[in-house]
Amino acid sequence: MKHVIAVLWQTGLLIIAAFAGFIAGMLFPAIQIQHVMSQTMTHVRTYDFNWILAVLLVYVVLILIGAVTKQLRPMLITATVALVITIVGLVAFTQIGIKEVSIS
């Protein structure tokens, strides 16, 4: 039960980090990391990777906390499960990071 609660709060923390990274990329174009997915004469569709970088940064911090508190194995398992749940959930159920721009 303790591990389930740890996975839930870590998943919530990673989701908050994903949205914070996405918003930071929108507010500060200098830190924006994009990949052009498709381009036509009138539209450009890009994917922003800022949210994934923010999630991975929080994941590394969680692992470091586990190493410092000498509970690396439980923290590694719960943080990895939370990371997978967060990435799969956000990619499958939202379109976070996808931008379409019309060129006129």
Secondary structure, DSSP 8 states (H G I E B T S, - for coil): -HHHHHHHHHHHHHHHHHHHHHHHHHH-GGG--EEEEEE-SSEEEEEE-HHHHHHHHHHHHHHHHHHHTT-HHHHHHHHHHHHHHHHHHHHHH--TTEEEEE--
